Amino acid sequence: MLVASSTAKPTGRLKPSTRCLQMTPGQQLRAARTAVDLSLGDMARRLPWSKAALGFYETDHRPVPNEVIAAYREVVAHERHRLAEEDVIRRRALLSLGVSSIPGLLAVDSGPTAAPQRIGAGDVSAVKDMIALFSRADQRRGGGHARNALAEYLKTDVSEALAGTFRSEAVRQQLFSAAGEASYLVGWMAFDDGRHQEAHQAFALAVELASEAGDAPLSGHVLRAMAHQANDLGQTANAVNFSAASITGPSIELATPRERALLRVVRARTLVSAGEHRAAAKVLLQAEDDLVSADPGIEEPDRVFFFGEASLAHETACALRDMGDLDGAAREFERSVNARRAETFARTHAVTLGYLAEVFAQQGELESACDAWSRALDAMNGIRSGRARSVVRTLITTLDSHQGADVDAAVELRARAEDLLLASR
């Protein structure tokens, strides 16, 4: 609690604790600031005094005026309220999955004689290398490839490392963060393959690991994925809650521009689902601005390596489609197809082509739809993805509803789709 400076008249409203009375006014300022995890620079940006001036007050090199104490009290109260709101949002998000904490998911029996590992920076780098490998395989081949191998790696090698001893606190935080990314990737691959309960569990674990690591941007990234999944499943309330949590406080404040763009474009899609189209359009513009500011000189986390112009156009197209703007959706899907490196991001390329075909079909342009679907099937060679399979099923049901249409390619296309579904079982 902040008490009045000895240089000013007491207000009579404060009841300082014994501990506070033993601290100087400057020490009380610093204790109040650090209790809400604000740096001196953070505080200076919120107040009309410079960082240097506040430093003098906190070190008692200058008497602390009452107006500084009042200003600190107001900022600290606001930050406490904000942190409490963030905690409520996060807990609501996790509780909607039916869990509040799942520490046992990483439990591993390493044998009665296994000695704890001594973990250093090189061990963290090794885990990150493996995550990068699986992430690129997911983008190219879909979540049905190698997901079980990644899950096993998380439950064995990574779990054993988490139970080890660490050369420094920084290394411990980095490993927990890397473990969180691994769990997120398991969840994302499960979501892509239509394994939704598995995805729920892995995402929730990833949030817990990110929290233990103190990695707010990673927490936001995972909550964004949870919002994406909930939105696709038609769970609008959950999607809105998850996306709100992903752009709250440090999750977005500490995120890099590319990651901010990703968080916001998914937020926009959930707002569309909630019927808040005007708010969604505003957030989409913010996402575009974020991506424009993603300078090559800014070090971005590897988890957003896939997100660029093509991905932004894809998500924007989905939002426009759901708003009922089919012309705008077709334009953005085509922009996404043209901008994407198809071989590197084959799974999403195939899905985007499928979504473009669906829009064409809704517009009554069945010939254009068949052409886009044919290209989508070509791109699906070697891909194992529930979202890709969903595109194929939509192709079949749509063509069935247009039986008798004078489109020569339709019969052959439907046969190809049936063969692909049979092969993917």
Residue pairs with C-beta under 8 A, 6 or more apart in sequence:
1 14
1 15
1 16
1 17
1 20
1 28
1 32
2 14
2 20
2 28
2 29
2 32
2 69
2 72
2 73
2 76
3 10
3 14
3 16
3 20
3 21
3 25
3 28
3 69
4 10
4 11
4 14
4 66
4 69
5 25
5 63
5 64
5 65
5 66
5 69
6 25
6 63
7 63
7 64
7 65
8 65
8 66
9 66
11 66
20 28
23 31
24 60
25 57
25 60
25 63
25 64
25 69
26 57
26 58
26 59
26 60
26 61
26 64
27 58
27 60
29 54
29 57
29 58
29 64
29 68
29 69
29 72
30 58
32 72
32 73
32 76
33 40
33 43
33 58
33 72
33 76
35 76
36 76
36 79
36 80
36 83
37 79
37 83
38 46
38 75
38 79
40 51
40 54
40 55
40 58
41 51
43 51
43 54
43 72
43 75
44 50
44 51
44 54
46 75
47 54
47 68
47 71
47 72
47 75
48 71
49 57
49 68
49 71
53 62
54 68
56 62
57 64
57 68
82 249
83 249
85 248
86 245
86 248
86 249
89 241
89 244
89 245
89 248
90 207
90 211
90 219
90 223
90 245
91 100
92 241
92 245
93 207
93 223
93 226
93 238
93 241
93 242
93 245
94 100
94 101
94 204
94 207
96 238
96 241
96 242
97 200
97 201
97 203
97 204
97 226
98 200
99 201
99 204
101 208
102 201
102 204
102 205
102 208
103 208
105 201
105 205
106 154
106 155
106 158
106 159
106 162
106 179
106 205
107 159
108 155
108 156
108 159
108 160
108 163
110 160
110 163
114 160
116 163
116 164
116 165
117 123
117 160
117 161
117 163
117 164
117 165
118 164
118 165
118 167
119 161
119 164
119 165
119 166
119 167
119 171
119 172
119 175
120 166
120 167
120 171
121 167
121 171
121 174
123 161
123 171
123 175
124 171
124 174
124 175
124 178
127 157
127 158
127 161
127 175
127 178
127 179
127 182
128 178
128 181
128 302
130 150
130 153
130 182
131 178
131 181
131 182
131 185
131 302
132 302
134 146
134 149
134 150
134 185
134 189
135 185
135 302
135 303
135 305
135 306
136 344
137 145
137 146
138 145
138 146
138 147
138 185
138 188
138 189
138 192
138 347
139 306
139 344
139 345
139 346
139 347
139 348
140 343
140 344
140 345
140 346
140 347
141 346
141 347
141 382
141 383
141 384
142 189
142 192
142 193
142 347
142 383
142 384
142 385
142 388
143 188
143 189
143 190
143 191
143 192
143 193
143 195
143 347
143 384
143 385
143 386
144 189
144 192
144 193
144 384
144 385
144 386
145 384
146 189
147 186
147 189
147 190
147 193
150 182
150 185
150 186
150 189
151 186
151 202
153 182
154 179
154 182
154 183
154 186
158 178
158 179
158 182
161 175
161 179
162 175
162 176
162 179
166 172
166 175
173 213
173 214
173 215
174 213
175 213
176 209
176 210
176 212
176 213
176 215
177 209
177 210
177 213
177 215
177 218
179 209
179 213
180 206
180 207
180 208
180 209
180 210
180 212
180 213
180 215
180 218
180 222
181 206
181 218
181 303
183 202
183 203
183 205
183 206
183 209
184 202
184 203
184 206
184 218
184 221
184 222
184 225
184 303
185 303
186 198
186 202
187 198
187 199
187 200
187 201
187 202
187 203
187 206
187 222
187 225
188 199
188 225
190 196
190 198
190 199
190 202
191 199
191 225
191 228
191 229
192 347
192 385
192 386
192 387
193 384
193 385
193 386
194 386
194 387
194 389
194 390
195 386
196 229
196 233
199 229
203 222
203 225
203 226
203 229
206 218
206 222
207 219
207 222
207 223
210 216
210 218
210 219
210 222
211 219
216 249
216 250
216 251
216 253
216 254
217 250
217 251
217 252
217 254
217 255
217 256
217 259
217 301
218 301
218 303
219 251
220 245
220 246
220 247
220 248
220 251
220 252
220 255
220 259
220 263
221 246
221 255
221 259
221 262
221 263
221 301
221 303
221 304
223 242
223 243
223 245
223 246
223 251
224 242
224 243
224 246
224 262
224 263
224 266
224 267
226 238
226 242
227 238
227 239
227 240
227 242
227 243
227 246
227 266
227 267
227 270
228 239
228 266
228 269
230 236
230 238
230 239
230 242
230 270
231 239
231 266
231 269
231 270
231 273
236 270
236 273
236 274
239 270
239 273
239 274
240 270
240 271
240 273
240 274
242 270
243 263
243 266
243 267
243 269
243 270
243 271
244 267
245 251
246 252
246 263
246 266
246 267
247 263
247 264
247 267
251 263
252 260
252 263
252 264
255 263
256 294
256 298
256 299
256 300
256 301
256 304
257 290
257 291
257 293
257 294
257 295
257 298
257 300
258 290
258 291
258 294
258 298
258 300
258 304
258 307
258 308
259 300
259 301
259 303
259 304
259 307
260 287
260 290
261 287
261 288
261 290
261 291
261 294
261 307
261 312
262 287
262 304
262 307
262 311
264 283
264 284
264 286
264 287
264 290
265 283
265 284
265 287
265 312
265 315
265 316
265 319
266 315
267 283
268 280
268 281
268 283
268 284
268 287
268 315
268 316
268 319
269 280
269 315
269 318
269 319
269 322
271 277
271 279
271 280
271 283
272 280
272 319
272 322
272 323
273 322
277 323
280 319
280 323
284 316
284 319
287 312
288 312
291 307
291 308
291 309
291 312
294 300
306 345
306 348
308 339
309 335
309 339
310 335
310 336
310 337
310 339
310 340
310 341
310 345
310 348
310 352
311 336
311 340
311 348
313 332
313 333
313 335
313 336
313 339
314 332
314 333
314 336
314 348
314 352
314 355
316 332
317 328
317 329
317 330
317 331
317 332
317 333
317 335
317 336
317 352
317 355
317 356
317 359
318 329
318 355
320 326
320 328
320 329
320 332
321 329
321 355
321 359
326 359
326 362
326 363
327 363
329 359
330 356
330 359
330 360
330 363
333 352
333 355
333 356
333 359
334 356
336 352
337 349
337 352
337 353
337 356
340 348
340 349
340 352
342 349
342 379
346 379
346 382
346 383
347 383
347 385
347 387
347 388
349 379
350 376
350 377
350 379
350 380
350 383
350 385
350 388
350 391
351 376
351 385
351 387
351 388
351 391
353 372
353 373
353 375
353 376
353 379
354 372
354 373
354 376
354 388
354 391
354 392
354 394
354 395
355 391
356 372
357 368
357 369
357 370
357 371
357 372
357 373
357 376
357 391
357 395
358 369
358 391
358 394
358 398
360 366
360 368
360 369
360 372
361 369
361 398
361 402
366 402
366 405
366 407
366 410
367 407
367 409
369 398
370 407
370 409
370 410
370 413
371 409
373 395
373 413
373 417
374 409
374 413
374 416
376 391
376 395
377 392
377 413
377 416
377 417
377 420
380 388
380 392
380 420
384 424
389 421
389 424
392 417
392 420
392 421
393 421
395 413
395 414
395 417
396 414
396 417
396 418
396 421
399 410
399 413
399 414
399 417
400 414
402 410
